[in-house]
Amino acid sequence: MKNSEIKGLSKEELVVKIAEEKENLVKLKFAHTISAIENPTRITKVRKDIARLTTELTKLKAQSATETK
């Protein structure tokens, strides 16, 4: 997922997307534990996507907190 796509999401969409990606990460890890997945770098990519989404969500929360002051 590109940063430009992430920045276009609302808070609610970010929360949903984070939950989806975390679920995807658990499935990938489980599949890799059972038998080696074809491309294990997908696990790293999903972890980085979750981090990007979480960072953007934190920025939006901080921004809305400063606007309400």
Secondary structure, 3 states (H helix, E strand, C coil): CCHHHHHCCCHHHHHHHHHHHHHHHHHHHHHHHHCCCCCCHHHHHHHHHHHHHHHHHHHHHHHHHHHHC
